[in-house]
Amino acid sequence: MRSEEDWFEREGQSMGSQSTLGGELTSPDTPDSGRLAAKRGKSKTKRVTWKKAGAMAKKTVVENKVRKNRTLLRFYLLVVLPFSLALLANHYRHMLPLDTLYGYAAEHLIPLSRSSFHGSGTSERAPLTLGLHGESSGSEGASGEVLRMLVPDTFAQSFQRVYEENLREDVEKVYNKTVQFDVVPFDEWRSATHEDMKKRSMGRYHMYSTLATWIPTFAEQNSIADLTTILSELDSSYWEDVFPQVRENVAMYNNRIYALPVDADVFFMMYNSRMLEEHGLKPPETWHDYIEVAKKLHGKDLNGDGEPDAGACAVTEANGYSGSFLFAFAAPFVQTYGTDEGMFFDPNNMSPKFSAPNYSVILDLYKELIEHSTHSLVGETSWQHASKMFIEEKCALTFNFHGALKPVLESLKTKADAEKFRLKMMPGTKTVLSMDGKSMEECDDQRCPYADENQVNRAPLYAEGGIGIAFNAHAKPDMLEAATSFAVSLSGPKDSLALLTSERYNLLDPYRYSHFQNLEDPNSDESMVYKNWNREALLRWKTDYRSVFEHPNGVKDLAIYGKAQYTGESAMESVLLNLFDGKLDAEEARARLEKAWTTLTSRYGKDIQQKMYQKSLGLPTSPLEIPLVILGVVLVSLASICFLVLKNRQLKRNLSKEKQISQTISKWTKLVEDNPASRLMNVLASVREGKKVDPKLIDALMCSLKGKGIDGLWSPDLNNNEFEKVKEHNKAFADYLQFNLMSNFYDNVGASSRGASRGSKNFSRSISRDQSPHSEEPVLRNILKSASIKSLVSEAKDIKQRYKINDQVFSKSLSGVGKDPTTGESQWIPASRIIHLADIGNWNINIFGVSEASNGHPILAVTHNIFHQSLEIGEYNSLTLLEDLDINREKFFRYVQVIESQMHAENVYHNAVHVADVLHNMLWLLTEGELTERMRLSKIEVFASLFACMIHDFDHPGVSNDFLVRTSNKRAILYNNQSVNENWHVAQAFALLNGDHSEIAWDEAWSEERHYNFRKLCISLVLATDMSKHFALLGKFRSRVADSSNAAEAFNPKDPKDRESVLVMAIKASDIGTQGKVWSLARKWATVVQEEFYSQGDREKELGLLTSPLCDRDAVDIVKSQIGFIDAVLFPLYQPLSKVLPDVKSILTQLEHSKTMYKREMKSRSENED
């Protein structure tokens, strides 16, 4: 026999399935005698609590809850909370000491002897292990492990030379390691670095030489190590000696240290003073001056070789860097408020600066400069060739990377040469781009706070930022420490100067103040490094160079994902070349640059790029934003744990109470279990197990079975003393038990009988509003004997006949159409009599005027003009669309006339004019709205969308679905109250094609498959016009748009379901978009639709029905209702649709205007009333 808990768990669940939310059951009152009885008067109900009856079940439930609660609590404590804390620790890992991160106490960086910032002492070190994460990357031998560094060939010899001469011995002595430089060609530098970083811990290199503009990408990918903590003990003099802009550009990202600088990059201008003086010109201070000088000198023989020379040497070759020259030119026009303003994007919304309309003015100036440069004489010019031509005096002006101009400075041997070739900070401008980008404005103290005394705003561009040494984030701690210590020495004041001057034409540039100290003394160590330079040129260079890197309005180069794509051939360089060659004007070039950059930003993710751009400028990016997610997880975990602890205590208390209750009523459960079937099962179980059964028990069971019979096997014995005791202590339980045992079967049958009484046609109107649950009910036993029960089956058989559909319902639309009733001659309207609509496809076409001009045939007029005019619908032409789809043109237009004939003119709104308007709205969306093109609709989908609009209100009765349902209209009965009108429209329209009417069978050439797919789409579109489905359909659509980073790509044109989803929104927008028309039309539509609502309300009052919303002529204000309709329905529909179809925004504008006009009308009316 099952335990008491098991039995009550089962019974408790059974009772729970019948109970209310309050844990109680409702049953009719039962008499003390235990017999089922009923009274003719009001029947009373009594709520019988199950707390006692289901105590054992409740106890089991509570025990299960306790177990589940404890399990969940352990899970949160052992899994979720540690995981949450780990996430938090990982986010703040840069604030933790190295011993926390790596499990042992790493010593402070031991600087190499030649560049110690802590002192010259050394300390013993912990034993070292090999390689990266256990894998040796070094060669065998006494020298120990190898630190590998990836460098390009342009300055590899400098690194190798300084290491061999100055640092090799110290690296081996202090760290027992050697350094190996792996050289790659300059053009392969970035790809080789990126490929090795992707290998993570399996990468070959411990150190990478990297451009500053690459560092943010590598840092975000966690490819390079965050050095902030590692360098925390480094003496401040190391950083104080570095130029401020180099610290920010090369070493720092998001206020963290990721690299050690070994180079600085910036643009400079050079000019030939001899040429300028010979022609009475001054060195240019602004770009306008620069262009004027170039224009005056361009085409003249400047060097006496008999050939025309250029005004300026300009770099125009598409080599991945030509974009930098445009930005160096544009910088002072765009950036005025300091380095953190940025010149590439608006950091607040990531809109490219190219989006400013007047950026085209800057491009025009740049094009004018190029027209008077070497580009017009020799074509595309590389940065190397530009420097060479400047030295050869083939131009008077140039601007270039400092590294490219340094060979010019080094070549100046004589004082005359030094006086002739002069270096100067890049030109500035006195007019800058306005904040809104729509004009150019003069500089003043407020607009250009960093301009000089002549109001010239300068903004030197730190192109590519410079070069730094970064470190593999996945290197073992000892390898990382050794590599960092070596790099600190290599880039420090003592040894870094040799890096910059160890080779002729070395592209590495100074980045420390110490690189210029003591230059005034020709015998100093620093001056000896520059011994090949002209003294005058050297001292002028020192002043100019330092001032550039201290400029507060210096421009940081672009440093976000895909920087090479933004400034590369497809997005920028090809556009600039077309601009230079006259294939594009400045405005066209600006627009293309804006589109290309916007597209790239969307591709990489606008939010991702924006945060990265803000970090690169040192701007705040809501620093709590990332931790909020992690902190949220932690807080939720802690809150959940607290909740579970409290819940566990509560459950334990409840369990204790339930145990007490279960002990009290355990004897009552015996009564329920003591039935013949249970006893028989127990006996059989004992026999199966081979146990010996007491013969007296078998005799008693047999006696009980004989007395009970089959129907009473599961009934407990109520005729005993135990049951009386139960009644005495818990009468509610006893009553429920007694009633339930006797009436369950009758309840079920009785429910069926009561349900059958709804067969009356007027059932919905026969229900009294004041009927109460206490109303008189017939006795159940009498109901069982009644004729209604006996007739149930026969009535069920007849119901199909009762509601059988009359086939003529679907053929009546042809009655009286096509023939003159007096003569029998054809009355089909010929094409020659159909008016021509010159403004077909215009959103604001006056469809009322079309109806009047077409003598009441607006549907035919609009349809005929669509398919008889050559309208471009995406890639299709409407003139040939019917033939392309094998549609019989003559029969199709007959079919259109049949459809129009059943649009009842007595309907104020739902008539042919409305259908024609919806049809024309859909045409506009397909054409001007670019729905066909954007969603790549097929021909059949284009036709189906127009066809669905044409039939969507076919044979409309002029009342709502709710009205038909409440009046038990045959249409409501036919369609089970579901989308009654819409089902009727589409079914009737297609029934015309399925009937025996060959004169309108325009689809006779179609295959079964095409017809099936076409009808399926039309049904979906027409049923979507049921406003009861509006918010469900709209909610799904808005969710898709909101979840997509690019709303225009939220729906996949290759997915038929996505195309259908957009078409559904399109037909809905077409159906209810009248308030998006010009005001004269919008107001007229509001009047007619409201009048139809009023008409329905009048009919409802006549029938004694509750008046539908918006239909009470005496209570509804048309102006207020239209404002509410626009706000609640139209705006929420057209806003997401305009994101998928941007041209729909024009309708939103008109909606705003209509709403404003209604408000004016309401205000005017209020004033008149006053």
N, C-alpha and C positions, 0 to 999 in steps of 0.2 A: 504494500500500500504506500502511496506517495506521502511524503511528509506534509504536515499542516502548512508550512511555509510555501511549498510548491503548489499545493492546491489553491491556497488563497492568492498566491501570485497570479495563477491562471484566472481565477474568478475575479480578482481585483482588476486585472486587465480587461476582462469582459465587461465588468461594471464601468470601468473608466471609459470604455468606448461608447457607452451610452450616457455618460455623465455630462454635466455642463462644466464650464470653465471653473466654477466654484467648487467642484468636487462633490456635487449633489445630484441626485436623481429626482425627477418629477414623475409621480405616478398618481392615478386616480385613487380617491379614498376607498378603503375596503372595510367592510363590516367586521365586527369581532367574531362572528360565527365562522369566518373563513370562506364563506361562499361569495362568488362573484355576483354583485348586485348593482343595480343602477337606479337612479331616481329620475322622475320626469322633470323635477325642478332644476335649479341651478346646481351643477355638479361642482364640488369643491376639490381643490388640489392640495396636496400635502407634500412638502419637500422632506424626503427621507435622507438623512446624512449617511454617508458611507464610512465615516471615521471608524465606527465600530465594526460594521460588516466587513470592511476591507482592511482591518487593522494589521492582520498578518501580511497581507499584500503590501500595505504601506510600509511595514517594518522591513520587508525585503527590499522594497524600492529604496528606502533610506540607507540600508546597508550597502546596496549597490552604489548609491551616490557617494557614500563615504569612501568606498574603495576607489571609485573613479576620481574623486576629489584628491585623495592622497596620491594616487598615481600621477595626476596632473601636477600636483604640487612638487613631487620629486622631479618630474620632467623639467619644470621651470627652474628649480633650484640647481639641478645638475647639468642642464643643457642650455636652456634659453638665457638664463642670467649670465653664465660664463661666456657664452657667445656674444651677448650684448656688450659685456665689459671688454671683451677682446676687440670688438669693433671700435669701441671708444678708445682703447689703448692704441690701436693701430692708427687711428686718426691723429692722435697726439703723440705719436712715437717720436717725433723730432724733439719733444720736450723731455724725453726720458734719457738717462745716462746710458753710455755704451754697455755697461755691465748688465743693465736690464734688457737691452736689445739682444746681446750676443752671449750672455751667460758667463762672462768673465770680466774682470776689471782690466780694461785696456789702459795702458799707460798713456800719459799725455804725449802728444806728438813730440818725437825727439828730433829737433831740427838738425840738419846737417851742419857740420862745423863752420862752413864758410858763410852761412847766413842764419846764424842762430838769433832767435828773438827771445828765447827764454834764458839764455846763458850758454856757456860752452860745456856744461857738464853733461855726462851720459849716465845711464843707469842700466843695470842688467835687465834682460828681457826674458819673458816667458818663452818656452819652447815653441817653435813655429811648425806648422804643418804645411804640406805641399798643395800648391795649385788652388784653383777655384772650386770650393766645396768638395775638397778631397781629390780633385783631379789635377795632376801636376801639369803646369804649363811651361816649366822651365827646363833648361838643359842640365844634364848631369855634370858634376864636377865640383870643385872646391868653392866655386862662386855661389853655390846655393841656387835659389829659385830665380826665375826671370820675370821681371815686370815688363809687360809688353804695352807699347803705346802706338796707336795708329796716327800717322801724320801724312799730309800731302807732300808731294815732291817740291813744292815751291819754297818751303822753309824747313825741310827735313834736315838739311846739312847744318843749319844753325843749331837745332836741337842736339844733333849728334856731336857737334864740335864742343858746345858748352858742357855737355855731359862728360865727354872724354877728358876735357882739359880741367874741369873744375869740380865735378861731382861724383865721378865714378868711384873714386877711392872711399869717399864718405859713405856712399850707399852700401858698398860691400862691407865696410867696417861696422856701421851701425845696424844694418838690417840683414847682412849676409845675402844680398840680392844684387842682381845686375839689371840694367835697363836695356831693352832692345826696342829700336824704332822700326816699325814696319811701314814702308813707304808705298803710297798709292798715287796714281796720277791725279792731278787736281780735279779733272772732270769726273773722276770716279770716287772722289773723297766722301761726298755725302752718302751715296748709295752703299759704299763699303762700311761706313760707320753705322748706318741704319740696319743693315743686314746683320752685323755682329751684335748689335744691341738687342735685336729680336730673339737671339739665342739665349738671352737671360744668363743663367748660371753656366751655360755651356759655351758662352762667348770666349773668344780667344784673347781679348784685350782687357787690361785693367784700367788703362787710361785712353782717352780720346781727345785729340785736338778738334775743336768744334767751333763753328761760327755761332755768334751770340743769338742769331735769329733761330737757330735750331734748338736751343736749350729749352724753351718752354714746351715744345712738342715732346722732347725726350723726358722732361721732368713730369709732364702729365701722364706719360706712359710708364712712369716708374722705372725708366731704363738707366738713369744716372742717379748717383747718390746725392742725398741731401747732406751738405757738409756743415750745416749750421752748428750742430752739436759738436761735431768732430773738431771744428776750428774755434770752438768757444774759448779755448785757452790761448789762442794765437794773439800775440801782442798787437795792440791797436795800431802801432806804427806801420804795420804791414799794410793796413787798409787806408790809413790817413795819407800815405804817400801816393795812392792811386787817384787819378783824376775822378772827380765825382761822377761824371757821366759814364765813365768806364765801369765804375763800381755798379752803377745801376743797369747798364746795358749788357755787360758781359757776365759779371759775377752773380747778380741777383735776379730772382724771379719770384713773384708773389711774396716778397719780403723774406725770402729764404736764399741761402747761398748754395749754388749748384756748380760753380766753376771758378777756377783761378785764372785771372786775365794774363795773357801774354801778348796782347796786341790791341790797338784802338783803330777804328775806322771812321773817317769823316770826309766830306767833300770840301775841296778848296777851289778857288779860282786863281788862275795865273794870267798875267797880261804882259805884253811886250811894250815896255815903256818907250823904247826908241820909236816904234811905229806911232804910238799915240802922240808923242811930242812932235814928230815930224808933221802930223796932220792937225796939230792944235787941239788935241783931245785929252780929256782927263780920265784917269782910271774910274770905271763905273762904280757907283755906290748902290744903284738900284738896277733891277732887271730891265726897266725901261731904258736906263742909261746904257746898259750892256747891249741891248738890241739896236739902239741908235748908233753906237760906235761900230757895231758889226755891219750895219747897213751902209755907213759912210765909207768903210774900208773894203767892203766886199767887192771882188772883181778887179781890184787894183793889184799892180805888181808891187808887193810889199817887200820882197827880198832881193829884187834886182835880177831875177833870173829870166825875165822876159815873159813870164807866164802869169796869168791872173791868179791871185790868191784869195783866200776866204777871209771874211770878217772874223769868224770864230771857228775853232776846231770843236766839233760836236760829235758825241758818241751816239750812233743810231743803229749799230749792228744788233740784230736780234740774237743775243747770246745769253739770255737769262738775266742780264743786268741792265738792259736799256731802260727798264721801268724806273730804276733808281735815279737815273738822270732826270726824268720827268719830275719825280718827287723832290729831288734836290732843287729844281727850278720852282716848283709849286709851293714848297714848304712855307715861305714867308707870307704867301697870299692866304694860306689856310690856317696856320697855327699862330696864335698871338698870345695865348694866356699861359704859356709855359709847357714844359715837357709832358706833363700828365694830361694835357688836352688831347694830344694825338692828332695826326693829320690824315689818317686813312678811313676811319669810321667814326660815327657818333657813338661813343661808348654807352650812351643811355639806351639806344635802340638798335645799334649795329647797322644803321643805314650808312652806306658808303658815301664818302664826301663827294663822289662823282654825282650823286643825286642832286646836288645844288645846281639849279639852272644856270647860274653864272659861272660855273666851273668851265663852261665853254669859252669864256673870256680868257681864262688862264691857258687853255689849250690853243686858242688863237695866237696868243703871245708866243707860246713855245714854238708853234709852227712857223711864226715869223722869224724867230731866232734861227730855226733849222734852215729856212730858205736862204739865209745869209751866212751859211756855214759850209764846211767841207762837204756836207751831204749833197749840196746842189752841184758840186764840182766832181766829186769822185764816187758818190753814192754812199752806201752803208759804210760806216766807219767804226772800227773797234776801239776800245779804250787804249790799247797799246799803240795803234796807228795814230790816234789823235795826239798822244803825247809826243810821238816821233815827229809828226808834222809841225807841232808847236816849236820843238827844238830847231827844226829846219826853217823856222820863220815863214811857214806857209799860211799862217794865220796870226792874228793879233791877240786873240782872247781864247781861253779854254777853261773848262772846269771838269774836275775828274776826282776819283778816289785819291786820297793822299798818297797811298802806296804806289799809284801809277804816276804821280807827279814827283815823287822823291828822286827817281833817276834824273829828272831835269835839274833838281837842286844839287845833286851830287856831281853833275857834269859842269857846274859853274866854277871854273878854275881862276878866272881873272876878275878883277873888280868891275871891269866893263860889263862882263857877262852877268855878274851879280846885280848890277844896276839895271841891266836890260830886262832880264826875266825875273819878274816880281810875283811873290805869293801874296794872296789876300783872302780874307774871309769872304764867303759867298755873298753875292749881292742880296739886297733886301728889297723892300717895296714900301711906298708911302700910301698905297691903296690896297685894301684887303677885302676878302670876301665877307659880306655881311653875315650876321648870325643865321638869317633865314635862307641865305644862299641865293637870293633873288637880285642882288645888286653888289656893286663894289663901293666901298666907302673909305673915306680918308682916315688915316691913323690919327688918334689923339691919345691922351694919357689914359683914358678909360678903355678904349678899344685895343690899344697896343701898349700895354703897360711896360713891356721890355724893349720898346723902340729906343733908338739913340736920341741925341739932342736935336737931330734934324728930322725926327719922326719917321725914321727908316726902321721898319720892322725886319729883323734878320732871324733866320731859323736854320742854323746849320744842320744838315742831315747826317746822322751817324749811321751811314749805310752799312747794312749787315752787322753793325754793332761792334765788330772786332772779333778776336779769336780767344778762346779760353781752353783750359784743360778740364775736362769732366771725367768722372770715374764710374766704373761699372757698379751699379747699385747692388749687384749680386756677388760681388767679390767677398772673399772671406775677410773678417776684420783685420787680421794681421797684414794681408796683402793690401787692403784698402789703406791701412795706416802707413805702410811703407810708401805706397804710391803717392799718397797725399803729402807726406813729408818731403819726398823728392820734388814734387811739383811746387810746394811752397818755396823751396830753395831756388828752383829753376826760375820761378816767376818773381822772386824777391828783388830788392833793390840792387844787391851786389852782382848777381849773375845775369839778370834780365837784360841789362844794357848790351851785353855782348850778343844776346839773341838778335837784337835789332840791327846790328852793324857787322855781323860776322861774314856776310856775303855782299858782293856788289849787287845792287838792285834787289835787296831783300825786301819783301812786301810787308814784313812786320813793322809796325809803327810804335813810337813811344807811347806809354800809358801811365808813367809815373812822373811825379815832380822831380825825383832824384835823377831822372834821365837828363835833366837840363841844368842841374846844379853845377856851379863853378865853371860854366861855359865862358864867362867873362875872362877867366884866367886862361890864356892860351897854353899854359904849361900844365894845367890840371889833368888828372886822369880822364875825366869826362871829355875834355877838349881833345885829347889825344885820340879818343875813339872816333871823333869827327875830323881827324887831321886832314882828310882829303877835301874837306868842304872849304868854300870861301868864307872867311871870318864874318864879313858883313852879312852875307846871305844867311849864315848860321844863326847870328844873333837876332836878325829880323824874324827868322823862322821860329825861334824859341818864343818870341812874344806873340806872334800870330797863332801858333799852334796851341799854346796854353790858354789863350783867350777863347778859342773855339770850344774847348772841352770844359770851360767854366761858364759857358753861356747859359743863362736860365731858360732860354727858349729853344734849346737844342731839341731836335726831333729824333725820337726813337724809331728805328725801322720796324716794319711790320713783322710780328713774331707770333703767328697763330698757325693752326693746322693748314697745310696746303699752301704755304707762302709761295712756293715755287710755281704753283698753278695760278695764283692770283697775279703774279708779275711775269708769268711765262708767255710763250708764243701765242697760244690760243686766246687767252683772256686779255692780254695787254699789248704784247709786242706787235702782233699783226695789225691791231687797230692803230697803233702809233705809226707804223710804216704806211698804212693806207692814208692816214692823216697827212703825213709828210709828202706823199706822192699825189695828193689832191683827189684821191678816190673817195674820201669822206671829208665833210666839213666838220668844224669843231663841235657843233651840236650833235651831229650823228655819231661822232667818236665818243662824246660824253655819254650819250644814251647807251651805246654798246658797252662801254666800260661799266656803267652802272648795272646793266642787265647781267653782264658776265660775273661781276663781283657778288651781286645779290644771289645769283644762281649757285655760285660756289659756297656762299655762306649757308644757304638752305641745304645744300648737299652735305656739308660737314655738320650741320646742326646749328641753328642760330644761337640758341642758348649756350651751347658749348663754346662756340667761337666768341661770343660776347664776354663770357667770364674769362676766357683766356686772354682776350684783348685787354680787358680791365686789369687783370693781374700783371700783364706785361708793362702797363703804364703805371703800376703801383697804386691803382685805385682800389677802393674797397669793393668787394664782391659779395656783400652780406656774409661775413665770415661764419656766422652761425648757421647758414643754410645747409651746409653739408652735415655738420654735427647735429642739427635738429633731427635729421632722420635717425641718426645713431642714438642720440639722446632720447628720441621718441621711443625707440625700441627698448632702451634701458628702462625708461620710466614706465612704459606699458608692462614690461616684465615685472618690475617692482610692484606696480599697482596690482597686477594679476596675482602675484604671490601673496600680497596682503589680503586681497579679496579671498583667495583660496584658504588662507589660514583662518580668517574669520568665518568663512563658509564651513570649513571643517569643524570648527567649534560648535557652530549652530547645528550642524548635522549630527554631531555627537550627542548634543542635548536632545535633539528630536528622536534620535535612535534610542536613547535611554527611556524617553517617554513611551515610545512605541513598544518597547520591550515590556514595560509595565502593563500597557493596555493589552498586549497579546497574551500575557499570562492571565489577565482577568477574563478574557473571552475565549480562551482555548477550549473550554468545555462546550462553548456554543458551536465551535467548528466541528466537533464530533457529530453534532446533530445533522449538519449538512452532508458530511462524508458518510454517514450511516445510511446508505441506500443499497438496495440489492445489487445493482450493477457494480458498485465499488467492492462490496464484499465478494462477489463472484470473481472479479479480477484478482483480488488478493488470494483467493483459493487457488485459482489457476496458476498464479505466479509461484505459489508454494509448491504445487505439483510439478511445475516445470523444473524447479530447482531441486526436486527430489526430497522435499521435506514431507514429514508425516503430518496429515491433516486430521484434526479432531472430527470424528464422525458426527458428533452432536452439532458442530458448526455447519456441516453439510446438510444435516436434517433441517436445521433452522432456516438455512438459505433456501432450500427447496420449498419449504412451507411459505416463505415470503414471496418467492417467485410465482407460486401458484396463485397467491392472493392478489399480487400486483398486476400481473399480465404484462404484455410487451410495453404498453404505453407508460407504465409506472415504474419501469426499471430504475430510472435515474431520480425518482422522486424520493425525498427523505420521508421517514416516518414521522408524521406530525401528531399522530394519536398516541402520545406518550407523555410521561411526566416531564421529560427534558424540555419538550417544546413549550409546555406551560411555564417552566422556569424562565425560559428565554423571553416569553411574552411579558413576564412580570418585571424582568430587569431591563429589557430593551425592546419595547413594543414596536418602535419604528422598524427595527431590523426584522422582527417577526412579521409585521405587516408586509414589508417588501418581499420577504422570502415567500410568504403565502401567496401574494398576488402574482409574483413573477412566475411561480411554478404553475399557476393555473391559467395565466392569460397570455403568455408569450406567443403562442400559435395564433390565438384569436386577435391579438394586436396586429400581427402581420397581415392577416386576411382583412381585418377591419380597415387598416390603412389603405389596402388596395381598393376596397369598396368605396371609401371616401374619395379616393383619387378618381374613381370611375365616374363619379357624379359630375366631373368637369366636362363631360361630353356635351353639355348644353351649349348652344350657340351663343347665348347671352351670358355666359358664366362670368366674364369679367365685369359685367354690369350688375350681376346679381349679388355680388359681395357687398354686404352692408358695412359702411365705414365704422359703425359703432359696435360691431360684433366683438364680443369679448371671449377670452378663453373659458369663461364660466358658462357659456351658453349651453342650452340643452343639447344633449347628445343621445342618440338611440342606444338601447341596450345592445351590447355586442352579440349576445346569443340570438337576439331578434334579427340583427343585421345578417347573421349567418343564414338565417332562414328566409331572408327577403328575396324578392324576385330580382333585385338589382345585382346581387352576387351571381345568380344563375345566368343572368343575361350578359355578364361581362365578356365571356368568350365570344358569343355571337356578335356583340357590338364591336369587339376588336376586329372580327373578320370583315365587318361592314365598313370600317373606317376608311379603307382605301377607296371604296365606292363613294363614300360620302364626300371625300375631298379629291375625287378624281379630276384631273386637269382637263378642261375642254380644249380640244385641239384647235378650235376656232379662235381661242385666245391669241394664238400666235399667227393667225392669218388675217385677222380683221383689219390689219393695217393697210391691206391692199384694197379694201372696200372703197369704191368710189374714186380710186386713184388711177390715172392713166387713160381713162375713157370718159367721154361725155355721156352722162346718164340718159340723155334724150336721143342722141344719135348713135352712140356706141363707138364713135370715132376716137382716134388717139388724141389725148390732150397733153402728152409729154411736151414740156417746154423746150423748144429748139435752142441750140447754142447761140443762134443769131439774135435771140431776144434777151439774152443775159447781159447785164450791164458790164462795162469794163471799169475796173477799180484802179485808178492811177496810183493811189496810195496804199496798195496792198503791201503788207509787211511793216507798216508804220504802227508802232505800239498804240498811238493815240488816234487811230482811225475812228471816225464817228460811225459806229455800227448801227445806231438808230437811223442815221441818214442813209446808210446802205439798205436797210430794210424798207425805208420809204421809197428810195429810188428803184428798188427791185420789185416793187409792188408786193411786198410781203414775203419775199423769198430770199432772206439774207444768207441762209445756210447754202443754198444752191449758188448764190452769187459769189460768196467767199470761196467755196470749194472749186467752182468753175475757174475762177481767176488764179487760184493756186496752181492748178494743173494745166492751165492754158497760157500762163505767162512763163517766161524763162527766168525762174528764180533760183539762185544758187543756195542750195541747202547742204552746207558742208561741201563735199566733193561731188554731190549729185545735182542734177538739174530737174526741177519740178515738171518741166514741160514733157520730159520723156519718162518720168517715174512710173506712170501707169503701164506703159508698154514694157518697161524694163522688168516689171513684176508680173507680166502676162495677165493684166487686168483688162477686161473688155470695157473700153472707155464709154461707149454708148449705154451699156447696161448699168455701168457704175453711176452715171448721172441720173438714170431713171431711179436707181436705188436711193440716191440722195433726195430726190423729189418725194419718194415714199416716206422716208424718214421725216422730212420737213412737214409732210401732210399730217402727221400725228403729233406735232408740237402744238398744243392747244393754245390758240390765241387768247382765250379767256383767262389764262394764267397771266398775271401781271408781270411776273419775273421769269418763271421757268417756262419760257417759250422759245421760239426760233431765234429771236434776237440774242438771247443769252447764249444759246448754243453756238451761234455764229461768232459771238464775241470770244468764247472759250477756244473755239477752233482757231481763230485768228491770233489769240494770245500764244497758243502753242506754236503757230508758225513763226512768231517773233522769237520765241525762245530757241527754236531750231536753227534760225538763221542769224539774226542780230545778236541773240544771246549765246551763239556759238555752241549750243548743246550738241549738235550733230558732230561738229569738228572735234570738240574736246572729249566726248565720250565715244567717238568713232562708231557712231550708230550705223547699222546696216540699212539698206533700202527698205527692207520689210519693217524694221523698227521705226523708221521715219514715217512710213505710211500708217503703221499701227497706231502711233501716237496721235496722228491727225484723225484717223478713223474713230479712235476711242473718244476723242473730244466731240466728234460729230454725233455719236450715239449715246453719250453719257447721260443725257436726260430724256431719252426717247420715251414718248407717251407719258410724260410726267403728270401726275394728278394735281399738282399745285399745293400739296400738303406734305408734311414731314413724315418720316418713317414712324415716329412715335405716335402720330395721329392715326396712322393706319393700324398700328398694333393695338392701340387702346380702343379702337372701334371695331376690332375683329374683322378688318377688311380681308377680302379673299386673297389679296396679294400677301398680306401678313401671314395668313394661314398657309399659303402655298410655300413661302420661304421661311417658315418657322421663326418669324419675327427678326430674322437676321438680314441686315442691309436690304430691306424690303424693296425700296424704290430702285436702288442700284442693281440688284439682281434682276428686277423686272426689265429695266432699260436694256441691259446687255443681252438677256435671254430673248426678248422680243426682237431685237435687232438682228441677232443671228438666226432666229427662227425664220425670218423672211428669206434668208439664203438657203435654209434647209427645206423650205416648202417647195411646192410644185409650181414655181413661178419663174419660168425660164427667161421671161423678159427682163428680169432684174438680176439674174444669176451672173454677176460680174466675175465671180471666182471659179467659173466652171473649168478653167484650164489648170487649176491648182491641184497639186498632189495632196493626198490625205495628210502627209506629214507637215507640209507648209500650212495647210488650213488649221491643223491642230495647234501648231506653235503660234500662229497668228492669233487665233481665238484665245489661247491661253494668256497671251500678253494683254490683249484687249480686256479680258475679264479682270486681270489684276489691276489695270489702270482705272477702269470704271468703278470697281468696288472700292478703290482707294479714295474716291470722292465722297464716300460716306463719312460725314463729319464726326461720327461716333468713334471712328478709327484715327481721327486726325492726330491727336497728341501721342498716340502710341507710335504711329509711323514717323511723326516728326521727331520724337525722342530718339529713336534709333538713328535717324539721319543726322541729327545734331551731334549725337555721340560719336559717329564715325568722323565727322568733320573736326570735332574737338580733339579727337585722339590722334589726328594726323598733324605732323609738323608742317606739312604743306597742304593746305586745304584743297588747293586745285588738283592735288594728286591723291585725295582721300579715297576716291573710287577708281578702281582699275578698269580702264576701257576694254580690257581683254576678258573681263569676267561678265558673263551675261546677267548674273544676279545684280552686280553693281550697276550695270547700265539700266536695268529695270528699276532699281532703287531711285536713281536720279530721274528717270521718266515719271515715276510715281509722284515725286515732288514737283515735277514740271506740270503735270496735269492738275495737281492741287493748286499750284500757283496760278495756273490759267483759269481755273474754275472760280476762284474767290479773289481775283486780283483787281477787281474793278476800282477799288479806292487808290490804286496806283496809277490811274489815268489822270489826264488833265482835269482841273477842278470842275469844269462844266459837266464833263461826263461822269466824274466820280459822284457828284451831288445828285445827278439824275438817277444813277444806278442805286444809290442809297434810298431814294424815294420809292422806286418801284419794288425793290426787294422788301422794304418795310411794309409797303401796302399789301404785299402777298402774305406776309406774316400776320398783319391785322386781319386779313380775310380768313385765315385759318382760325385765329382767335375768336372771330365772330361765330364761326361754325361750331367751335368747341362750346361756346356759351349757349348756343341753341340746343346742343345735345346734353347740356348739363355736366359737361366735363370740366376738369380743372384746366384753366387756361395755360397754355405752354409758355415758357419764357420768351420774352421779346414779342409776344403775339397779342398782348392786351392793349387795345387801342386807347384805353383810358389811362394806362399807367406807364407806357413806354415812351421815352423821349428819344426820338430818332437821332438827334445830334449826340447825345451822351452815349447812346448805344454804338454809334459808329466810331467814336473815339475809343471806346472799350474794345471794339472789334479790331481796330488797327493795332492797339497796344497788345492785346492778348493773343491774337491769332496771326495777323499779317506780319508784324515785325519779327516775331519768332520764326516765321516761315521763310521770309525773304532774306533775313540776315545770313543764315547758314548757306542758303542757296546762292547768295551773291559771292560767297567765298569759293564755291565750286564753279560758278559761272559769273566772273567778275562784272560782266556788262549788266547784270541784273541790278547793280548798285544804282543805276539811274531810276529804277522803279522805287527803290528805298527813298531816294530823294523826293520823288513825287508823293510818296506816302507821308513823309514829313510835312510836305506842303498841304496835303489834304487835312491832316490833323490840325495844322495851324489854322486853316480856314474854318474848320468846325469850331475851334475854340473862339475864333473871332465872331462866328455866328452866334454862339452861345452867349458871349459877352455882350454883343449888340442887342440880343433879345432881352437879356437881363436889364440892360440900361433902359430899353423902351418900356419894360414893365414898371421900372421905378418911376 
